Amino acid sequence: MEKTVPNDPPLFGTDENKQLNNIDTKHIGVLDGMRALAVLGVLWFHFWQQNWITPYFRLPFLEAFGLPSGVSLDFLPRAGFLFVDLLLFLSAFCLFLPYARAALSGAPLPDTRLFYKKRVARIVPSYYFSVLVILFAVTIPSGDYASVQACLKDLLPTLTFTQTFFPGILLGTKINGVLWTAAIEMQFYVFFPLLARAFVKKPGWTYLGMVFVSLLYLRGYALRNPDSIRTTLNQLPAFFGVFANGMAFAFLFVLLAKKVKRSVQLSAVSLCTLIAGIWLLVTMMKAAPNVSPVHIWQAQYRFRLSLVFALIVVSAALTFSGVRFLFSNALMRFLAGISYNLYIWHQWIAVRFKQWRIPYWSGDTPPNMTGDTAWQWTYTALIVAAAFTAAVLSTYLVERPASKWLLSRAAASKEREPLILVETMDENEEQKP
């Protein structure tokens, strides 16, 4: 949590003593809220695909001012898929923070083996648990696979985080469609330590190289083959620009923190840029769903969207403490803590509940298509409750115990290695991506 000290600039006030504060770069509190809101945005999109509940508000009193009597916020769920890019941006930002701190302070860079152990402990337990539960408790008993070969063809790429390489599995897996995002993360982790060290030595060239890979792939390949863009859009090279911006802005944030202190002026400017970033994001969210297929828009604007996310994240971290509190509080920390498992389970639960007719519906046409509002809201309440329950149980009964066990075994094995100096890290030094 980002602590607020007495001389921290208030929301819209001034500091009587004109004292300045250090900017914390070890744990940036607003990142918890950003991660939570990103997952909730994706969740809203996937739930909206199933329930068709559109946020539209009737406000008759506006007619007296010559304004439309209705306000539609339909762009929020319709464009919620864009927040997957924010999750990946945040991952690169958080992963590179300790490298940036070490590079700018002259300290040794983080240990590569420890990095991989932490990533496996963070990602694999919940991922494998969900795959095995879904496979053996639902998919196989339901007869979704025509043969053992069909099952293995789906299962093996999923277990090895390579499902993005197989278009049929990427789009038509019988296990869990959202797991492709975790696959992209794991693929990125393979290259991250090398990229991070290159970025520390040659930040400009490394950044340009990553951006070039992304633009070359998207502009030179994905957009030139629109028939296959549903599968080519969500491949690792297509996200290199997003990851590059995450790493670059982490570096710039740490550099800025070494040069300046918190002040009312900095907070005020950051609040203005935060508002500007939100306005740009809303504009893009309104535009994206109007392009068909929307994957074309994503390929064209992915890099610019990540810059908007960077503006929002950095501005939120530098603005007034009262604004930072909106993103860094007990609720946001809790949501961020369960966000990975909430992401894993939410869409599968929504789709399966509808297939299982929970709550019950009859006929061949789903109730969301017939305008059955009672069913829509009951269904929504059930899938929200089920998704959060699954996320909480998976986080506290699977992810955290398994992660703790894996890291303790890794530490024990290191202690048994002779003549090797093991560098210990404070558990709060690296912010979770």
N, C-alpha and C positions, 0 to 999 in steps of 0.2 A: 504494500500500500504506500502511496506517496504521502508522506507526512506533511502537515501544514504547520509551520512554526509561527509564533506570534507576529513576526514582522513580514509574513507573507502578504503580498498585496491583496486587499479584499476585492469583492466583486466589482463595486463601482466607487471605491474610496481611494484615499491616499494614505501613505505611511507617514506618520507624524515625524518620525526620526529619520526618514529618507534612507533607511537601511535597506540594503540589497541582500538577496538570498541566492545561494547556490542552486543550480538546476540539477536535480538528481538524474543520473543516467544509468543507475544500476537497476532500479525498478521504476518504470514510468507508469504511474497509476492509471492514467487514462486509457492505456492499452487494454486493460481488463474490460472497460466499457465498450471500446471499439470492437473487440473480439465478440463480446456478447451480442451487441447490436448487429454485427455482420451475420452471425449464426441465426439470430431471430429473423433477419431479413430474408435469408434463404428459406427458413422454415415457413414463413408467411407465404412465400411464392409457391412452395410445394403443397401447402395446405389449400391455398386458393385454387390450385389446379384441380383439386378434388371436391372442394365445397362450393366454389363459385360465389362466395360471399365477397361482394365488392364494397369498399368503404365509400359510401355516398351519404351525404347529410343534407337534409332539408332544413333550410334556414329562411323562412318566409320574411323575417324582418329585414333582410337585405334588400328586398324589393323597394323599400322606402328610400333607399339610397341609390336606386337605379342599377343595382347589381343583380346578377343571377341569384335565384332563390335556392339553388342547390350547389353544394361543394363536393366535388369528386376527388378522392385521393386514390383512384384506381391504379395510378402509376406505381404506388408503393408495393403492392403484391405482384403486379405484372412484371416489374423490373427487378424483383428481389434476387434473381439469379446473378445479378451483377456483383453481389456482395461476396461471391466466391473469390473474386479477384482481390477483394479487400482482405480476406482471410490469408491468401497467399502472400500479399504484400506484407501483412503483419508478421507472417512467419519469417520472411527474409529480414525484415527490420529487426525483430527480436534476436534472431540467430546471429546477426552481424554485430550487435551492440557490444558484446565482450571483445570481439576482435578490434572494433573501433577504439574502445577504451584502452586496450593494450597497446595498439599502434600509436595512439596519441600521447600515451604516458611513458612509452619506452619499456613496457613490461613484456614478458614472454607471451606469445600467442597461446590461446587455449589448446589443450592437448587433443589431437585428432581422435585417438582411440576413445577417450572419454566422451567426445562429441557423439560418436557413433553409438556408444553404449546408452547414452541418454536418449538419443532419438529412438532407438529400438524399444527401450523401456517405456517411452512416452506413447509411441504409436501402436506397436504390435499387440499388446495384450487385449485392449478393447476391440481392435480390428479383428483379430483371430477369434475372439469370443463371439462376436456378432456373426461372423461367417459360419462358425460351427453350429451355433444355436439355430440360426435360420436354416442351414442346410439339413441338419438331422431332425429338427423338430417340426419343420414346415415344408421345405421344398421337396425333399425326397418322399415323405409320406403323402404329399399332395399329388405325386406322380407328374411333377413338372418336367422331369427328364425322361426322354424316350428310351435311353439306354445308359449303361455305365459309362460308355465312351462320351456321351453327351454331358454327363455329370462331370467327368474329369476334365473335359475340354473347357468347362466353365470354372471349375474349382481351382485347377492348378495355376492359371494366370492370376486369379484373384488372390491366392495365397502368396504368390511371388511378386505381387504389385506390378504386374505387367499387362493387366487387362486392357490398358489403353492402346496396346500394340495390335489388338485384335478387334476390328470394327464391329463384328457381330456380337462379341461379348461386351464391348463398351456400351453398345446401345441396347442389347437384349439379354443381359445377364439375368439369371433366375435367382440370384442371391441377393444383391443389394446394389442398386444403381448408383448411389451417391459415393460409393467407395473409390471411384476413379480419382477423386480429389486427394485422398490419402495416398493413392498410387503416385500421383504427380509429386506430392511432398517427398515420398521415399526416394523417388528417382532423383529429385533435386538434391537430397541429402548426400547421395553418392558423390556428387561433384562439388558440394558446397565447401568443404575444407580447402580444396585446391583453388576454387574461385575466391574464397575469402583471403587466402594468402596472396593471391595475385592482386586482389583489390587493395590490400594493405601496401604492397610494393608499388603498384602502378594503378592508382584508383581511376584516373581518367581513361586510360587505354582499356582497362578491364570493363569499365562501365560501357564505353562505346562498343566494345566487342560483344558484350551481352545484348545490348540493344540492337546491334547489327544482326545478330543471329535471329532475334525475334522478328524484326522487320523483314528480313530476307525470307524467313519461313512463312510469315503471314502474307506479305505482299507478293512474294515471288512464287509461292506454292499454294497456300490455302485459298486465297482469294481468286487465284487463277483456275481453281477447280471447285466451283461452287457446288457441284453435285455431291461432293464428298465432304463438305465443310463441317457437317455435324460431327464427324469423327476427327478430322484434322485440326479443328479449332482447339480441342482440349488435349493437346500433346505438350510435352515438356518444352520444346523449343518455342512454342507459342507464348509461354509465360516467362521467358527469359527477360523480357523488358520489364515485367512486373517485379520480378525478383531483383533486377538491377536497380530499380528505383527504391525498393525496400532497403537494399544494402547502402545505396548512395545517401539516402536521407537519414539512415542511422548514423553514418559517418559524419554527415553535416550537423546532425543534432548534437553529437558528442563534441564536435569541434566548436559549435556555438556555445555549448555549456562551459567550455574552458575559457571562452573569450568574454562572455557577458554574464551578468547576474540578473535575477528577477527584478523587475521594476514595474511601476504603474504604466510607464510608457510602452515597455515591451508587451505587457499584458493587454493593453488597449489595442495596439497594432495587431497582436495575435487574435484578439476577438474579432476584429474587422476581417482578417484573412480567413478565420474560421467561418464566419457568416458567408463570405464570398465563396469558399469551398463548398459549403452546403448548397448554396444557390446553383453553383455549377453542377453539382451532383444531381440535384432535382431536375435541372434542365436536361441532363443526359438520360436520366431515368424516364422522363416523359418522351424522349425521342426514340429510345431503343426499341420499345415494343411495336413501333409503327413501321419498322423495316421488316420485310419478309424475304427470306428467313432472317430471324434476328441474329443468327450466327454471323451474317455478313457485317452487321453493325458492330458486333463484338470484335471481329477481326480488324476492322477499320479503326476502332476507337479504344482498344484495350490499353495501349500505351498511355494515351491521354487520360483515360479513366484512372490509371494507377497514379498519375501525377496529381489528379484531384484528390484521391485518397491520401496521398502524401501531404498535401496542403492541409487537409482536415486533421490528420493525425498529429502533425507537428504543431499546428496552430493550437489545437486543444491542449497539448502538453505544455504550452508556453503561456497560456492566457491566465486570467484571474482564478484564484483558488476556488471561488464559488462555482465557476463554470467547470473547472476540473472535477469538482465533487460530483457533478452530474454523471461523469463517466467513471469515477473512482469512488465507489461506496460499497457498503456491505452487499447490497443486492447485486451490483455489477460483478463483484468479485465471486459471488456464488455462481452466477450465470456463466461467468468465464470459466470457472472451475469445472462445470459439467458440460461445457459447450461442445467439446469433442464428441462425447457420447450422445449428446442431443443431436448433433449433426448426423452421426452414424445411424440413429434409429428413427428419426422423425418421418422421413418419406416412406420407408418400408412400412411403418405402422399405419400411416394414412392410407396407403394403397391397399394393404391387406384388410384393414377394417372395412373398407368399402367393398372389397371382393367378398368378404365374409358376411356382408350385410349387417354390420354393427354400426348404428342401431338398425333394426330390421327394416327392410323395404321389399316390396313385391313388384312383380312385373319385370320387363326387360329394359326399361329406361331408368337410369339412376335418378334419385329424387332431386339432385342439384339441377338436373336438366328440366324437371317439371315444375320447378319453383316451390318446392315443399320447404318453406323456411324453417318450420319446426324441426324437420329432420336435419337440415343444414346446420343449425345451431347446436342441436344435440350431438350430432356427429363431430362437430368441431370441438366441443367441450370434451368429448371422450378421447379424441386423438391427442389433444393437448395434454390431458391428464396422463394418458398412456406414455406419450413421448417423454415427458418430464420424469415420470416414474422410472422408465427404462434408463434414462440418462443418469439419474441419481444412483440407482442400484448398481449400474455398470461402473460408475466412477468410484464409488466408495467400497464396493465389494470385489471389483475386478481390477480396474485400472491402477488405483493407488496401492493396494497390497502387492500386486504383481510387479509394478514399477519399483517399489521399495525393495522387494525380494531380489529382482534382477540387478539392481544397482549395488545392493549389499554383497551379492555374490561376485560382482565385478570388482568391488573394492577388496574383498577377501582374496581373490586371485591375484590382484596386484601386490598385496602384502607378501605373498609367497614368492614373488619374483625377486631373485637376488640381484644385488648391485644395480638396482634401478631406482632412481629418485622419483617419487610420486608426488606430484604437485596437487595439493588439496584445494578445493574451491568452496567458498561459502555457498550454502544451498540457495541463497537469494541473489547470488551474483548474476546468474543468467536468467533472464525472464523467459518464461515458457512461451513458445510460438504457438 
